[in-house]
Amino acid sequence: MTIRIQRWEPENLIFWLARGKPIARRNLLLSILALHLNFNIWMMWSMVVVNLPSVGFSITHQQQFLLVSIPPLTGAVMRVIYSSLWSWTGGGTWLALSTLLLLIPAFGVGHVVQDISTPFPLLLLISACCGIGGGASSSHLSNTNLFFPKAQKGLAMGLNAGIGNLGVSMAQLLIPLAISVPLFGALAGSSQIWGHGGEVYPVWLQNAGYLWIAPILLVSALCFVYAHDLPKLRLTPRDQWQMMQERHTWYVCFLYMGTYGTFLGMAAAFPLLSRTLFPLHDATPYLFIGPMLAALSRPFGGWCGDRIGGGISVIACYAVLIIGTLGVIASLPDAESPGSFWLFLAMCQLLFLAAGIGNGAAYQLAPKVFMLQAGREAHARGETVAQTYQRGTRRGTAAMGVSSVMAAFGGFVIPETFGYSLETAGSFMPAFVLFLLFYLLCATIAWRCYTRASATLKC
């Protein structure tokens, strides 16, 4: 079983150097491994769905966009549960248990893709099960936040989320390779025949799910043996509700949703988006690049938030997102032009990069904003330093849970917006214009609340 800790004082320098630092680093590593697997599972469905029509499944473009939008939606719902449940079981225990739950979608995907007569409602159910992997961020990152002192929270959470998010890229890199060979032989089932145009060859789509079973069991066992449970924080739905009534929670939500939602939504929709816009170009070799850039750059965003300031870092990222969106709009095909695949590909990579840095910069705002707010209210409340720190930590952790939930909804909105835009306007242009306006709104919020000279909580 996991190791329980009764006393934890990361802001105490002697405690941190003598005991806290190695424990915090070990738990950070385990959280990274577990979160990485959760993102593998969360995004594997997007790589499966793009291949379903080619192996004989009868589904429309609109149904495909719906299938890839469901995991982010259920992931957001799971985050509502995960954001408080971990604080009752203990962070280390929850790392192990939540990782074991990933076996459900892994086995489910491996089973249903072998039968082309699988009804669409069952495909939706399996799609929803993949959302189990989406719940982990709200618990893993909140738990990691408690292990580190204030000055190191941004980098620690950036590393946790960034390498964890790298699971999206790894899934999009490994799954095309895994489904192309009989990885598990007859044990996993027979092949399907993939056909598109003049190309016909066997594939093993079930490997997309079965690939992760052994790593899930291994990482779960490591967490059970080596992870730590800190003194229980015991967050409740009431904590979440109270933070939802705090305006700064919603400001942070918008900033994080714009960056994280872009990363998650574009990662889920990009395979379908590219194939629909440029059917003569095979984007498969490039699918993993954007999510990889976003994941690897997220720790840099956390570092920028720690060193430069969260507000100014977020504004810079939104400026790049605006430029990238304008570039994507310029690359789109229309009635007079076939568009430019390479410009589209380059601008999408720019969106991923800016979203990744913005993820790290925006997410570290929550604990800092509410810790700063608690410090300013401490004198009026007559609190000691320890009481102020505890209240700021509790409020910041609850706000992180709320923002994590709302951000995951962004991953649902983007694919659905693409599907609706294509169905109603016959083009993706309205969707990108809508995203552009939202980025402008978020940049304004960051400037007004956390950057301008008269901002009350400048950070």
Beta strands, then each sheet from edge to edge (+ up, - down):
strand 1: 3-4
strand 2: 192-196
strand 3: 199-203
strand 4: 228-229
sheet 1: 1+ 4+
sheet 2: 2+ 3-
end
